[in-house]
Amino acid sequence: MPRSVKDIMEQAKTLAAKFENFEIDPKESDAAEALAALHRAALRRAEVEAEIATAVDQAREFQVSWDAIGRRLGTSGEAARQRYGQRAHH
């Protein structure tokens, strides 16, 4: 159904007023900031994981044992091998 220019202008004024009077709900703002913080932390974790994987690869190139690598990572050698062993020689 076609609308007149007057109808369109009235709707534009109504929408502009809503926009000008819009107030952000603090709970939504806090939730958005919490999610943004979570996203930033996940990105940092991914960067650190990549750094660890590279360091493990380097250690394995120097024939460092999985037991020694696991101890440095705070886990067992077997757990370190299972997590990072597939990356070796890549």
DSSP file (Angstrom, degrees, kcal/mol; ACC not computed):
  #  RESIDUE AA STRUCTURE BP1 BP2  ACC     N-H-->O    O-->H-N    N-H-->O    O-->H-N    TCO  KAPPA ALPHA  PHI   PSI    X-CA   Y-CA   Z-CA
    1    1 A M              0   0    0      0, 0.0     2,-0.0     0, 0.0     0, 0.0   0.000 360.0 360.0 360.0 119.3    0.0    0.0    0.0
    2    2 A P        -     0   0    0      0, 0.0     2,-0.3     0, 0.0     0, 0.0  -0.324 360.0-149.3 -65.1 143.0    1.6    3.3   -1.1
    3    3 A R        -     0   0    0      1,-0.0     2,-0.1     2,-0.0     0, 0.0  -0.825  15.5-114.8-111.7 154.2    2.2    5.9    1.6
    4    4 A S     >  -     0   0    0     -2,-0.3     4,-2.1     1,-0.1     5,-0.2  -0.367  26.0-111.7 -80.8 164.7    2.2    9.6    1.1
    5    5 A V  H  > S+     0   0    0      1,-0.2     4,-2.6     2,-0.2     5,-0.2   0.879 120.7  56.5 -61.0 -38.2    5.2   11.8    1.6
    6    6 A K  H  > S+     0   0    0      2,-0.2     4,-2.3     1,-0.2    -1,-0.2   0.921 106.5  49.0 -60.9 -44.0    3.5   13.2    4.6
    7    7 A D  H  > S+     0   0    0      1,-0.2     4,-2.3     2,-0.2    -2,-0.2   0.910 112.1  48.7 -61.9 -42.5    3.1    9.7    6.2
    8    8 A I  H  X S+     0   0    0     -4,-2.1     4,-2.3     1,-0.2    -1,-0.2   0.909 111.2  49.5 -64.8 -42.3    6.8    9.0    5.6
    9    9 A M  H  X S+     0   0    0     -4,-2.6     4,-2.2     2,-0.2    -2,-0.2   0.884 110.6  50.4 -65.2 -39.4    7.8   12.3    7.1
   10   10 A E  H  X S+     0   0    0     -4,-2.3     4,-2.4     2,-0.2    -2,-0.2   0.915 111.1  48.3 -64.4 -43.2    5.7   11.7   10.2
   11   11 A Q  H  X S+     0   0    0     -4,-2.3     4,-2.7     1,-0.2    -2,-0.2   0.901 110.0  52.5 -64.4 -39.2    7.2    8.3   10.6
   12   12 A A  H  X S+     0   0    0     -4,-2.3     4,-2.4     2,-0.2    -2,-0.2   0.907 109.7  48.9 -62.3 -41.7   10.7    9.7   10.2
   13   13 A K  H  X S+     0   0    0     -4,-2.2     4,-2.3     2,-0.2    -2,-0.2   0.905 111.5  49.8 -64.2 -41.6    9.9   12.3   13.0
   14   14 A T  H  X S+     0   0    0     -4,-2.4     4,-2.2     1,-0.2    -2,-0.2   0.927 113.0  45.9 -63.1 -45.1    8.6    9.6   15.3
   15   15 A L  H  X S+     0   0    0     -4,-2.7     4,-2.3     1,-0.2    -2,-0.2   0.884 111.3  52.6 -65.9 -38.3   11.7    7.4   14.7
   16   16 A A  H  X S+     0   0    0     -4,-2.4     4,-2.6     2,-0.2    -1,-0.2   0.901 109.2  49.8 -63.9 -40.4   14.0   10.4   15.2
   17   17 A A  H  X S+     0   0    0     -4,-2.3     4,-1.9     2,-0.2    -2,-0.2   0.915 110.2  50.0 -65.0 -42.1   12.3   11.2   18.5
   18   18 A K  H  < S+     0   0    0     -4,-2.2     4,-0.4     1,-0.2    -2,-0.2   0.909 112.1  48.7 -60.7 -41.5   12.7    7.6   19.7
   19   19 A F  H >< S+     0   0    0     -4,-2.3     3,-1.0     1,-0.2    -2,-0.2   0.922 111.2  48.7 -64.7 -45.0   16.4    7.7   18.7
   20   20 A E  H 3< S+     0   0    0     -4,-2.6    -1,-0.2     1,-0.2    -2,-0.2   0.824 116.9  42.3 -65.9 -31.5   17.0   11.0   20.5
   21   21 A N  T 3< S+     0   0    0     -4,-1.9    -1,-0.2    -5,-0.2    -2,-0.2   0.338  84.6 128.9 -97.6   5.8   15.3    9.7   23.7
   22   22 A F    <   -     0   0    0     -3,-1.0     2,-0.4    -4,-0.4    -3,-0.1  -0.415  37.9-168.1 -67.7 132.4   16.8    6.3   23.6
   23   23 A E        -     0   0    0     -2,-0.2     2,-0.4     0, 0.0    -2,-0.1  -0.984  20.5-125.3-123.0 133.2   18.4    5.2   26.9
   24   24 A I        -     0   0    0     -2,-0.4     3,-0.0     1,-0.1    -2,-0.0  -0.596  25.4-120.6 -76.9 130.9   20.5    2.1   27.2
   25   25 A D    >>  -     0   0    0     -2,-0.4     4,-2.3     1,-0.2     3,-0.6  -0.598  18.1-138.5 -68.8 122.2   19.4   -0.3   29.9
   26   26 A P  H 3> S+     0   0    0      0, 0.0     4,-2.9     0, 0.0     5,-0.2   0.841 102.4  56.3 -55.3 -34.2   22.4   -0.5   32.3
   27   27 A K  H 3> S+     0   0    0      2,-0.2     4,-2.3     1,-0.2     5,-0.2   0.908 108.9  46.0 -64.7 -40.3   21.9   -4.3   32.6
   28   28 A E  H <> S+     0   0    0     -3,-0.6     4,-2.4     2,-0.2    -1,-0.2   0.894 113.4  50.0 -67.6 -38.9   22.2   -4.7   28.8
   29   29 A S  H  X S+     0   0    0     -4,-2.3     4,-2.3     2,-0.2    -2,-0.2   0.922 111.8  47.5 -64.8 -44.3   25.2   -2.4   28.8
   30   30 A D  H  X S+     0   0    0     -4,-2.9     4,-2.4     2,-0.2    -2,-0.2   0.901 112.5  49.6 -63.7 -40.8   26.9   -4.4   31.6
   31   31 A A  H  X S+     0   0    0     -4,-2.3     4,-2.4     2,-0.2    -2,-0.2   0.903 110.1  50.8 -65.0 -40.5   26.1   -7.7   29.8
   32   32 A A  H  X S+     0   0    0     -4,-2.4     4,-2.2     1,-0.2    -2,-0.2   0.903 111.6  47.8 -64.1 -40.4   27.5   -6.4   26.5
   33   33 A E  H  X S+     0   0    0     -4,-2.3     4,-2.6     2,-0.2    -2,-0.2   0.892 110.3  52.1 -67.9 -38.5   30.7   -5.3   28.3
   34   34 A A  H  X S+     0   0    0     -4,-2.4     4,-2.2     2,-0.2    -2,-0.2   0.914 111.5  46.7 -63.0 -41.9   31.0   -8.7   30.1
   35   35 A L  H  X S+     0   0    0     -4,-2.4     4,-2.3     2,-0.2    -2,-0.2   0.884 111.5  51.3 -67.2 -37.7   30.7  -10.4   26.7
   36   36 A A  H  X S+     0   0    0     -4,-2.2     4,-2.4     2,-0.2    -2,-0.2   0.908 110.4  49.2 -64.9 -41.0   33.2   -8.1   25.1
   37   37 A A  H  X S+     0   0    0     -4,-2.6     4,-2.3     2,-0.2    -2,-0.2   0.900 110.5  50.9 -64.0 -40.5   35.6   -8.8   28.0
   38   38 A L  H  X S+     0   0    0     -4,-2.2     4,-2.3     2,-0.2    -2,-0.2   0.907 109.9  49.9 -62.1 -42.3   35.1  -12.6   27.5
   39   39 A H  H  X S+     0   0    0     -4,-2.3     4,-2.2     2,-0.2    -2,-0.2   0.919 110.6  49.2 -62.9 -44.5   35.8  -12.2   23.8
   40   40 A R  H  X S+     0   0    0     -4,-2.4     4,-2.2     1,-0.2    -2,-0.2   0.907 111.6  49.5 -62.1 -41.1   39.0  -10.3   24.5
   41   41 A A  H  X S+     0   0    0     -4,-2.3     4,-2.6     1,-0.2    -1,-0.2   0.900 109.3  51.7 -65.2 -40.3   40.1  -12.9   27.0
   42   42 A A  H  X S+     0   0    0     -4,-2.3     4,-2.3     1,-0.2    -1,-0.2   0.889 109.2  50.7 -64.0 -38.5   39.4  -15.8   24.6
   43   43 A L  H  X S+     0   0    0     -4,-2.2     4,-2.0     2,-0.2    -1,-0.2   0.917 111.1  47.8 -64.1 -42.9   41.5  -14.0   21.9
   44   44 A R  H  X S+     0   0    0     -4,-2.2     4,-2.5     1,-0.2    -2,-0.2   0.907 110.5  52.4 -64.1 -40.5   44.4  -13.6   24.3
   45   45 A R  H  X S+     0   0    0     -4,-2.6     4,-2.9     1,-0.2    -2,-0.2   0.913 108.3  50.8 -61.6 -42.1   44.0  -17.3   25.3
   46   46 A A  H  X S+     0   0    0     -4,-2.3     4,-2.1     2,-0.2    -1,-0.2   0.895 110.3  49.8 -62.8 -39.7   44.2  -18.3   21.7
   47   47 A E  H  X S+     0   0    0     -4,-2.0     4,-2.0     2,-0.2    -2,-0.2   0.921 112.8  46.4 -64.4 -43.5   47.4  -16.3   21.2
   48   48 A V  H  X S+     0   0    0     -4,-2.5     4,-2.8     2,-0.2    -2,-0.2   0.906 110.2  53.3 -66.2 -41.7   49.0  -17.8   24.2
   49   49 A E  H  X S+     0   0    0     -4,-2.9     4,-2.6     1,-0.2    -1,-0.2   0.904 109.2  49.2 -59.7 -41.0   48.0  -21.3   23.1
   50   50 A A  H  X S+     0   0    0     -4,-2.1     4,-2.1     2,-0.2    -1,-0.2   0.896 111.1  50.1 -64.6 -39.3   49.6  -20.7   19.8
   51   51 A E  H  X S+     0   0    0     -4,-2.0     4,-2.2     2,-0.2    -2,-0.2   0.907 111.4  48.4 -64.9 -42.4   52.8  -19.5   21.5
   52   52 A I  H  X S+     0   0    0     -4,-2.8     4,-2.7     2,-0.2    -2,-0.2   0.930 110.0  51.4 -63.0 -45.7   52.8  -22.6   23.7
   53   53 A A  H  X S+     0   0    0     -4,-2.6     4,-2.4     1,-0.2    -2,-0.2   0.900 110.6  48.6 -60.1 -41.1   52.3  -24.9   20.8
   54   54 A T  H  X S+     0   0    0     -4,-2.1     4,-2.3     2,-0.2    -1,-0.2   0.912 111.3  49.8 -64.4 -42.3   55.2  -23.2   18.9
   55   55 A A  H  X S+     0   0    0     -4,-2.2     4,-2.6     2,-0.2    -2,-0.2   0.887 110.0  50.9 -64.6 -38.6   57.4  -23.5   22.0
   56   56 A V  H  X S+     0   0    0     -4,-2.7     4,-2.7     2,-0.2     5,-0.2   0.934 109.0  51.3 -63.3 -45.4   56.5  -27.2   22.4
   57   57 A D  H  X S+     0   0    0     -4,-2.4     4,-2.0     1,-0.2    -2,-0.2   0.919 111.4  47.6 -56.8 -44.2   57.4  -27.8   18.7
   58   58 A Q  H  X S+     0   0    0     -4,-2.3     4,-1.2     2,-0.2    -1,-0.2   0.917 110.9  50.8 -64.4 -43.2   60.8  -26.1   19.3
   59   59 A A  H  <>S+     0   0    0     -4,-2.6     5,-2.5     1,-0.2     3,-0.5   0.914 110.1  49.7 -61.7 -41.8   61.4  -28.1   22.4
   60   60 A R  H ><5S+     0   0    0     -4,-2.7     3,-1.9     1,-0.2    -1,-0.2   0.856 103.3  59.7 -66.3 -34.0   60.7  -31.4   20.6
   61   61 A E  H 3<5S+     0   0    0     -4,-2.0    -1,-0.2     1,-0.3    -2,-0.2   0.828 106.5  48.5 -61.4 -29.5   63.0  -30.3   17.7
   62   62 A F  T 3<5S-     0   0    0     -4,-1.2    -1,-0.3    -3,-0.5    -2,-0.2   0.201 122.6-112.6 -93.2  15.1   65.7  -30.3   20.5
   63   63 A Q  T < 5 +     0   0    0     -3,-1.9     2,-0.2     1,-0.2    -3,-0.2   0.780  54.3 169.2  60.1  32.5   64.5  -33.7   21.6
   64   64 A V      < -     0   0    0     -5,-2.5    -1,-0.2    -8,-0.1    -2,-0.0  -0.565  39.2-109.1 -69.7 137.3   63.2  -32.5   24.9
   65   65 A S     >  -     0   0    0     -2,-0.2     4,-2.1     1,-0.1     5,-0.2  -0.257  12.4-122.7 -70.2 155.8   61.2  -35.3   26.5
   66   66 A W  H  > S+     0   0    0      1,-0.2     4,-3.0     2,-0.2     5,-0.2   0.837 113.6  59.2 -64.2 -32.6   57.4  -35.2   26.8
   67   67 A D  H  > S+     0   0    0      2,-0.2     4,-2.3     1,-0.2    -1,-0.2   0.931 107.2  44.9 -61.7 -45.7   57.8  -35.6   30.5
   68   68 A A  H  > S+     0   0    0      2,-0.2     4,-1.8     1,-0.2    -2,-0.2   0.896 114.6  48.8 -66.2 -39.7   59.9  -32.4   30.8
   69   69 A I  H  X S+     0   0    0     -4,-2.1     4,-1.5     2,-0.2    -2,-0.2   0.937 110.6  51.0 -64.3 -46.0   57.5  -30.5   28.6
   70   70 A G  H  X>S+     0   0    0     -4,-3.0     5,-3.1     1,-0.2     4,-0.6   0.905 107.2  53.2 -58.8 -42.9   54.5  -31.7   30.6
   71   71 A R  H ><5S+     0   0    0     -4,-2.3     3,-1.0     1,-0.2    -1,-0.2   0.911 108.3  50.4 -59.5 -42.2   56.2  -30.6   33.9
   72   72 A R  H 3<5S+     0   0    0     -4,-1.8    -1,-0.2     1,-0.2    -2,-0.2   0.800 112.5  47.8 -65.6 -27.6   56.7  -27.1   32.4
   73   73 A L  H 3<5S-     0   0    0     -4,-1.5    -1,-0.2    -3,-0.2    -2,-0.2   0.468 117.7-112.6 -91.8  -2.2   53.0  -27.0   31.4
   74   74 A G  T <<5S+     0   0    0     -3,-1.0     2,-0.2    -4,-0.6    -3,-0.2   0.818  86.4  85.3  77.2  30.4   51.8  -28.2   34.8
   75   75 A T  S   <S-     0   0    0     -5,-3.1    -1,-0.3    -6,-0.1    -2,-0.2  -0.780  84.9 -72.4-144.3-173.8   50.6  -31.6   33.5
   76   76 A S     >  -     0   0    0     -2,-0.2     4,-2.1    -3,-0.1     5,-0.2  -0.457  38.4-116.4 -84.1 161.9   51.9  -35.0   32.7
   77   77 A G  H  > S+     0   0    0      1,-0.2     4,-2.5     2,-0.2     5,-0.2   0.881 116.9  53.1 -62.5 -37.9   54.1  -35.9   29.8
   78   78 A E  H  > S+     0   0    0      2,-0.2     4,-2.6     1,-0.2    -1,-0.2   0.906 108.3  49.1 -66.0 -41.6   51.4  -38.1   28.4
   79   79 A A  H  > S+     0   0    0      2,-0.2     4,-2.1     1,-0.2    -1,-0.2   0.901 112.3  49.0 -64.6 -39.3   48.8  -35.3   28.5
   80   80 A A  H  X S+     0   0    0     -4,-2.1     4,-3.1     2,-0.2     5,-0.5   0.916 111.5  49.5 -64.7 -42.6   51.3  -32.9   26.8
   81   81 A R  H  X S+     0   0    0     -4,-2.5     4,-2.3     1,-0.2     5,-0.3   0.909 111.2  49.1 -63.4 -42.1   52.0  -35.5   24.1
   82   82 A Q  H  < S+     0   0    0     -4,-2.6     4,-0.3     1,-0.2    -1,-0.2   0.887 117.7  40.6 -64.5 -37.7   48.3  -36.1   23.5
   83   83 A R  H  < S+     0   0    0     -4,-2.1    -2,-0.2    -5,-0.2    -1,-0.2   0.913 134.7  15.3 -77.9 -42.3   47.6  -32.3   23.3
   84   84 A Y  H >X S+     0   0    0     -4,-3.1     3,-1.2    -5,-0.2     4,-0.6   0.528  99.9  90.3-113.0  -8.2   50.6  -31.2   21.3
   85   85 A G  G >< S+     0   0    0     -4,-2.3     3,-0.8    -5,-0.5    -3,-0.1   0.818  82.1  59.5 -63.8 -32.6   52.1  -34.3   19.8
   86   86 A Q  G 34 S+     0   0    0     -5,-0.3    -1,-0.3    -4,-0.3    -2,-0.1   0.751 102.0  56.0 -68.5 -21.6   50.1  -34.2   16.6
   87   87 A R  G X4 S+     0   0    0     -3,-1.2     3,-1.3    -4,-0.1    -1,-0.2   0.702  78.9 120.8 -80.9 -20.0   51.6  -30.8   15.9
   88   88 A A  T << S+     0   0    0     -3,-0.8   -31,-0.1    -4,-0.6   -30,-0.0  -0.140  79.2  13.7 -52.7 136.4   55.2  -32.1   16.1
   89   89 A H  T 3         0   0    0    -32,-0.1    -1,-0.3     1,-0.1    -2,-0.0   0.735 360.0 360.0  70.1  27.1   57.2  -31.6   12.8
   90   90 A H    <         0   0    0     -3,-1.3    -2,-0.1     0, 0.0    -1,-0.1   0.396 360.0 360.0-103.2 360.0   54.6  -29.2   11.3
